[in-house]
Structure formats: structure tokens, C-alpha cells
Amino acid sequence: MFGQRVGRTLFILCGACIVHFSSSARAAEGDLVARGEYLARAGDCTACHTAPGGAPYAGGRAFKLTFGTIYSRNITPDPKTGIGQWSDDDFVDALQRGVAKGGEHLYPAFPYTAYTKLSRDDILAIKAYLFSQPPVSNTTPADELSFPYNQRWGMVFWNLAFNSNRRFQPDPGQSTQWNRGAYLVEALGHCGECHTPRRFTQSLNNSQKFSGALTQGWKAYNITGDARSGLGGWSDDALASYLSTGHAEGHSSASGPMAEVISNSLRYLTQEDIRAIVVYLRSIPAVETGPEIAQRPPARAAAAPSGGLGEQFFAGNCANCHNWDGTGVQSPYADLSGSRTVNDPAATNLMGVVLTGSTTELGDQRIFMPPFGNGHSDDELAAVVNFVNTYFGNGTAKVSSADIAAMRKSLP
């Protein structure tokens, strides 16, 4: 609106000026939208606000919590079912204070306790990008929460206790690169929302910051500097590779929600920003949480199955992608040796990936593992999980068919 008014004024004063002003305004708007797109990707907005098979940002994705189910909002510029009538202040309030247009308090499943660190300029760039997207009419389901969690007014007190409502302040004692990494990790990337355990109040337990937690049935691993259970044994290059591509040779390939983060967010970041994240993560104090990571063992010689149910299942369903020596047949993403997923004593993500498969999108490259949850019994899947952990990992997993059945229920 401001540009339109000024444009008309310039046209009255000098008809030739309007062409130059309008093209400059469009260029500036385009720059803002492009910047907002980058920031929205860094914030991984599409992952939560796009339902499986749904239109981008149209909401409706279900998040199963211990006290009910929350559905993400439609954040397209549709005026009735989306945010098309939200002002700049409305949008800023939602991200910084957790308060939607009209004063409705949001639940912290929307990570506004991290987004509160964002600058107003960055938030409005994200809004400009979202408002450049096609409006989608989509009324999302109402949340299904048990008492007292369905009482939104209680969020007033929760916010007083747990939302700082403060913007990121660079640390003058640290480098520009470290501060950029801190902003990306703590604010935009909101990494702590998944990788930090929560208290019963659903606030983050920052005494165990980045030490790992269960999220939507999957384990978000320890990303502190601990050598055994965290990232202390990873080189900077390996960590940068994992963040950019979802794979670090000798360590892990992303699956579950982390594969989504790679596909929707991290792969779009510049290498400068990836390296900044690495620098910041290196400064996180080490927290030991258990022997989840094994050093990559010597490659095994090729072996033939000996007849156990798990080994038979692996030979018939898995060996066409995973070699018996722990390497990938067609892709290094299928490497099993040294993998966190393979070495986790609880086998949480190993159960998840066997049940639901895994997909990582990298531009025109698609890394895909099919799901085995349909058509195979809980006994079969428990057997193959235990075999993979024993043969390729540390042999600490003791998964039962009941564990598989519970995992089926916990996954979205």
C-alpha cells in the first residue's frame, strides 16, 4: 500500500519517474520474498504445516502427544481458513509471544519459545514469503486434548514461566560465525525442541540441553560433544556432510523426522551457514547419555545366513540393499556399520525405519527405503531388528514383538 501511494504521487510530479520507482519496488519486494523463503526453509515451516498429501503450508498435520493430538494451522494467505487477514503485528506476536490473531494462545508444539529469538525483520520476511504463496482453503481439524491441557487460558501462566519473549543477542566474546550458528540453531532451526528432553510441564530441560529426546515416537539423538553418545567422535566435515545431505560416512544416515529436516530445510542452507551450525554445536557442553554410538567396527566378511528368523528375514528382504559387510549395495546411505540407529540399545529408530521406511529428498536424488510394517508380523520385525543390532552393531538390543506393536501405535 505504501508503494502504491508513493507511486501515484510520483506519477503526478513526473510521469517518467513511475516506471523506475515501480521496477525498484518490485525488485525490493522480490528480494524480501527470496530472503523470507530462505528463512522459512531454515525454520522448516513446511514440515509441520503440510499434511501428508496436502498442499504446502495448508496445515492439518497431526501431532500425537501423551495428552492428545494437535493439528498444525493453515498458514497460507487464505483470508478465511489461513492467515490472509493477519497484520504484521499479528504474525510477529504469534512467533514471538505465541499469541495468534484475536488473542488466542498457541500451544508450544509450535516452537515459539525458539522463534521468540527471531528479529522482527526476519519474521516479516517470512510473512512476505508465505503471503506470496497460493492461498489454500483448508479448515484444519480441532485439537483433541484432554483436560486440563485443552484449557488455552492456562498458557498465559505457562508463558510467564517458560517463554522469555527476548530476541537473540550476539555474544561479543564469540566470532561472527559462532553467533550466526547460534541464531540458526537456537532460533530458526529450533533444534532444542527435538533434541532436548522435556520436563512434565512440557518445558525444555536445559540442564540436559541437546542430550537427546523422544519426539513423535522417534529418538532425536544426543548432539552434544560427548564422544560416546554425542558428536564428539565426528569430524567437522562429517557433521557438515550429515547436515547438508543426511549422510556421514562411518556414522549415520538420516531417517524419520530428521530425514524430513534434511529434505525440507537443511539441504537448502548455504555451506557458510552449515559450517556456522557446526561451529556452534562444537561449543555445546558434553552430556553423556549412554553407549548409543559405536566406533565403526572392522568390515565383516561376507556371510551366508545360518537359519535364524531375523537372519532369514534380512537375507530375503534387506540384503539386496545392505551388504553383509555393513556397506551399502547401491548407495552409502545404506551403510549399517557405525550407525547410531543400528547401535542404539533401545533400537527406537531401527524399529521405526523398519516399520515405516525412510525417504530423503535431495533435489533430483531420492534416497528411499521401503516400509516393512505392512505384510510382516511383529515377531518377524522384532527378530530382524535384533539381528541387525547384533550382527552390525553392539548387540545390546532386546526387542520383543510387544515393543514392535507399541512402536506401531506411537508413530504418526
C-alpha positions in Angstrom: 0.0 0.0 0.0 2.8 2.4 0.8 4.4 1.8 -2.5 1.1 2.4 -4.4 0.6 5.7 -2.7 4.1 6.9 -3.3 3.9 5.7 -6.9 0.8 7.7 -7.6 2.4 10.8 -6.1 5.5 10.4 -8.2 3.3 10.0 -11.3 1.7 13.4 -10.7 5.1 15.1 -10.2 6.9 13.4 -13.0 5.3 10.8 -15.3 8.6 9.3 -16.3 9.6 8.5 -12.7 6.8 6.0 -12.1 8.5 3.3 -14.3 11.8 3.5 -12.4 10.1 3.5 -8.9 7.8 0.6 -9.7 10.6 -1.6 -11.0 12.7 -0.8 -7.9 9.8 -1.5 -5.6 9.2 -4.9 -7.3 12.9 -5.8 -7.0 12.9 -4.9 -3.3 9.8 -6.9 -2.8 11.3 -9.8 -4.7 14.4 -9.6 -2.5 12.3 -9.7 0.6 10.3 -12.7 -0.6 13.5 -14.6 -1.6 15.0 -13.8 1.8 11.8 -15.0 3.5 11.9 -18.2 1.5 15.4 -19.0 2.8 14.4 -18.2 6.4 11.2 -20.2 6.1 13.3 -23.2 4.9 15.8 -22.7 7.7 12.9 -22.7 10.1 11.5 -25.9 8.5 8.0 -24.4 8.4 6.7 -26.7 5.7 7.4 -29.9 7.7 4.8 -29.1 10.4 2.4 -27.1 8.3 2.0 -29.6 5.5 -0.1 -32.7 6.0 0.8 -35.9 4.1 -0.5 -35.5 0.6 -1.7 -32.0 1.4 -0.9 -28.6 -0.1 2.2 -26.8 1.2 1.6 -24.8 4.3 -2.1 -25.6 4.4 -1.9 -27.3 7.8 -3.7 -30.3 9.2 -0.7 -32.4 10.1 -1.4 -34.4 13.3 1.0 -34.4 16.2 0.3 -37.2 18.7 1.2 -36.2 22.3 0.8 -38.0 25.5 -2.2 -35.8 26.4 -3.9 -35.7 23.0 -3.5 -34.7 19.3 -2.6 -31.2 18.0 -3.2 -30.2 14.3 -1.0 -27.7 12.6 -2.5 -24.5 11.4 -3.1 -23.3 7.8 -0.5 -20.6 7.2 -1.3 -19.9 3.5 -2.7 -16.4 2.8 -6.3 -17.7 2.5 -8.4 -15.0 4.2 -10.9 -17.4 5.8 -9.1 -20.5 6.8 -5.5 -19.3 6.7 -3.6 -16.1 7.8 -4.6 -13.8 4.9 -6.1 -11.3 7.2 -3.2 -11.2 9.7 -1.3 -8.0 10.1 2.4 -7.7 10.6 1.9 -7.3 14.3 -0.4 -10.4 14.4 2.3 -12.5 12.7 5.1 -11.2 14.9 3.0 -11.8 18.1 2.4 -15.4 17.0 6.1 -16.2 16.5 7.5 -14.2 19.4 4.7 -14.4 22.1 2.8 -17.5 21.0 -0.4 -15.5 20.6 -2.5 -15.7 17.4 -4.7 -13.1 15.8 -7.6 -12.4 18.1 -5.6 -13.2 21.3 -5.8 -17.0 21.1 -2.8 -18.6 22.9 -0.9 -21.2 20.9 0.5 -24.4 22.3 4.3 -24.8 22.4 4.1 -27.7 19.9 4.5 -24.6 17.7 8.1 -23.7 18.7 7.5 -20.0 19.5 9.8 -20.3 22.6 12.6 -20.6 20.0 11.1 -18.3 17.4 10.9 -15.6 20.0 14.6 -15.0 19.4 14.0 -14.1 15.8 14.3 -10.4 14.8 11.1 -8.6 13.6 12.7 -8.1 10.2 13.3 -11.8 9.7 9.8 -12.6 10.9 8.3 -10.1 8.4 10.5 -11.6 5.6 9.0 -15.0 6.4 5.5 -13.5 6.3 6.2 -11.8 2.9 7.2 -15.2 1.5 4.1 -17.0 2.9 1.9 -14.3 1.5 3.5 -14.8 -1.9 2.2 -18.4 -1.9 -1.1 -19.5 -3.3 -4.0 -19.3 -0.8 -5.5 -22.7 0.1 -8.9 -23.0 1.6 -8.4 -25.7 4.2 -10.1 -25.8 7.6 -7.9 -27.8 9.8 -9.3 -30.2 12.5 -9.8 -29.0 16.0 -7.2 -30.1 18.6 -8.1 -33.2 20.6 -6.7 -32.7 24.1 -7.6 -34.0 27.5 -8.3 -31.8 30.5 -6.6 -29.6 31.7 -4.4 -29.3 28.5 -7.4 -28.2 26.5 -7.7 -25.0 28.5 -5.8 -22.5 26.4 -6.1 -19.8 29.0 -3.6 -21.7 31.1 -0.9 -20.8 28.5 -0.8 -17.3 30.0 0.9 -18.7 33.1 3.0 -21.2 31.1 4.4 -18.3 29.0 5.2 -16.3 32.1 7.3 -19.2 33.4 8.8 -20.6 30.2 8.8 -18.1 27.3 11.5 -15.4 27.6 10.0 -13.2 24.8 13.5 -12.0 24.2 15.4 -11.5 20.9 18.7 -13.1 20.1 21.6 -11.0 21.3 25.0 -11.8 19.8 27.8 -12.7 22.2 30.6 -10.2 21.7 33.1 -12.7 23.1 32.4 -15.1 20.2 33.1 -15.0 16.5 30.6 -13.8 13.9 30.4 -17.4 12.6 29.6 -18.7 16.1 26.9 -16.1 16.5 25.4 -17.0 13.2 25.4 -20.6 14.1 23.8 -19.9 17.5 21.0 -17.9 15.7 20.4 -20.8 13.3 20.4 -23.5 15.9 18.6 -21.7 18.8 16.1 -19.6 16.9 15.4 -20.5 13.3 16.3 -24.2 13.4 14.8 -24.7 16.9 17.0 -27.8 17.3 16.4 -27.9 21.0 12.7 -28.6 20.5 13.5 -32.1 19.4 17.0 -32.8 20.8 16.4 -31.6 24.4 14.3 -33.6 26.8 11.2 -32.0 28.4 10.0 -31.7 32.0 6.5 -32.8 32.9 5.5 -29.1 32.3 6.5 -29.7 28.6 9.2 -27.0 29.0 12.7 -27.9 27.9 15.1 -29.3 30.5 18.1 -27.2 29.5 20.2 -28.9 32.2 20.3 -31.7 29.7 20.4 -29.4 26.6 20.8 -31.2 23.3 21.3 -34.6 25.0 18.5 -36.3 23.0 14.8 -36.9 23.5 11.9 -38.9 22.0 9.8 -36.9 19.5 6.7 -38.4 17.8 7.9 -41.9 18.6 11.4 -41.3 17.1 14.6 -40.6 19.0 16.3 -37.3 18.3 19.9 -38.2 19.2 22.4 -36.6 21.5 24.1 -33.7 19.6 26.4 -32.6 22.4 30.2 -33.1 22.3 30.2 -36.3 24.2 32.5 -38.8 22.4 30.4 -41.9 23.1 26.8 -40.8 22.9 27.1 -37.5 21.1 29.0 -35.9 18.3 32.5 -35.9 19.9 33.7 -38.6 17.6 32.6 -36.9 14.4 34.9 -34.7 12.3 33.6 -31.2 11.3 33.4 -32.5 7.7 31.3 -35.5 8.7 28.9 -33.3 10.6 28.7 -30.8 7.8 28.0 -33.7 5.3 25.3 -35.1 7.6 23.6 -31.7 7.9 23.7 -31.0 4.2 23.0 -34.4 2.7 21.6 -36.6 5.5 24.7 -38.9 5.4 28.0 -39.0 7.2 30.3 -41.9 6.2 31.1 -44.2 9.1 28.4 -42.6 11.3 24.8 -42.4 10.2 22.2 -41.7 7.6 19.1 -39.6 8.5 15.7 -41.3 8.8 12.3 -40.4 10.3 11.8 -36.8 11.3 15.5 -35.9 10.8 15.3 -37.1 7.1 12.4 -34.6 6.8 14.5 -31.8 8.3 17.3 -32.6 5.7 14.8 -32.7 2.8 12.7 -29.7 3.7 15.3 -27.5 5.4 19.0 -28.1 5.9 19.8 -29.1 2.3 18.8 -25.6 1.2 21.3 -23.8 3.5 24.5 -22.3 2.2 27.7 -24.0 3.2 28.6 -20.9 5.2 25.5 -21.4 7.3 26.1 -25.2 7.6 29.7 -24.5 8.9 28.3 -21.9 11.3 26.0 -24.5 12.8 28.9 -26.9 13.1 31.0 -24.3 14.9 28.1 -23.6 17.4 27.4 -27.2 18.1 31.0 -27.8 18.9 30.6 -25.3 21.8 27.7 -27.2 23.4 28.9 -28.9 26.7 29.1 -32.6 26.5 26.4 -34.7 28.2 26.8 -38.5 28.3 23.6 -40.4 27.8 24.7 -43.9 27.2 26.6 -46.1 24.7 24.4 -45.3 21.7 27.3 -44.8 19.2 29.9 -47.5 18.4 33.0 -46.8 16.5 32.8 -48.3 13.1 33.9 -51.9 13.5 36.1 -53.7 11.0 34.2 -54.7 8.0 32.8 -58.2 8.3 33.5 -60.8 5.7 30.5 -61.8 3.5 28.5 -64.4 5.3 25.6 -66.7 4.5 22.5 -66.9 6.7 22.6 -69.6 9.3 18.9 -70.1 9.7 17.6 -67.8 12.5 14.3 -65.9 11.8 16.0 -62.5 11.9 18.8 -63.6 9.6 16.4 -65.2 7.2 14.3 -62.0 7.1 17.4 -60.0 6.5 18.6 -62.3 3.7 15.2 -62.3 2.0 14.3 -58.6 2.4 17.3 -56.5 3.2 20.5 -58.0 1.7 19.7 -56.6 -1.7 20.4 -53.1 -0.4 22.6 -53.8 2.7 25.8 -55.9 2.2 26.8 -58.5 4.8 29.9 -56.5 5.5 27.9 -53.5 6.6 28.3 -51.4 3.5 25.5 -50.3 1.1 25.0 -52.2 -2.1 24.0 -49.3 -4.3 24.4 -46.3 -2.0 26.5 -45.3 1.0 23.2 -44.2 2.6 22.5 -47.9 3.2 25.7 -48.4 5.2 24.9 -50.1 8.6 28.3 -50.2 10.3 28.8 -47.4 12.8 25.2 -46.2 12.5 23.6 -44.7 15.6 20.3 -46.3 14.6 21.9 -49.8 14.5 23.8 -49.3 17.8 21.0 -47.8 20.0 20.3 -50.3 22.8 16.6 -49.3 22.7 16.6 -49.8 18.9 14.0 -47.0 18.8 14.7 -45.6 15.3 15.7 -49.0 14.0 12.2 -50.2 14.8 10.8 -47.0 13.2 12.7 -47.3 10.0 11.8 -51.0 9.6 8.1 -50.2 10.2 7.7 -47.1 8.1 10.8 -47.0 5.8 12.7 -43.8 5.1 12.8 -41.2 2.4 15.3 -38.3 2.0 14.8 -35.9 -0.9 17.9 -34.1 -2.2 16.8 -32.2 -5.3 16.6 -34.8 -8.1 18.0 -37.5 -5.9 15.7 -39.6 -3.8 17.1 -41.9 -1.1 14.4 -44.5 -0.3 13.9 -47.5 1.9 10.6 -49.2 1.7 8.5 -49.9 4.8 8.0 -53.4 6.1 5.3 -52.7 8.6 2.5 -53.9 6.4 2.6 -57.6 5.5 5.1 -58.7 8.2 4.3 -59.8 11.7 5.6 -58.2 14.9 7.6 -61.4 15.6 9.4 -61.1 12.2 10.2 -57.4 12.7 11.5 -57.9 16.2 13.7 -60.7 15.0 15.3 -58.7 12.2 15.8 -55.7 14.5 17.6 -57.8 17.0 19.7 -59.5 14.2 20.7 -56.2 12.7 21.8 -54.8 16.1 23.7 -57.9 16.9 25.4 -58.6 13.6 26.2 -55.0 12.6 26.1 -53.2 15.9 26.9 -53.7 19.6 24.4 -56.5 20.3 22.6 -54.6 23.2 19.1 -54.5 21.8 16.5 -56.9 23.2 13.4 -56.0 21.2 10.2 -58.0 21.6 7.1 -58.3 19.5 5.3 -56.2 22.1 7.9 -53.5 21.5 7.1 -53.5 17.8 3.4 -53.4 18.5 3.8 -50.4 20.8 6.0 -48.7 18.2 3.3 -49.1 15.6 0.9 -47.3 17.8 3.3 -44.4 18.7 4.2 -43.5 15.1 2.1 -41.0 13.2 
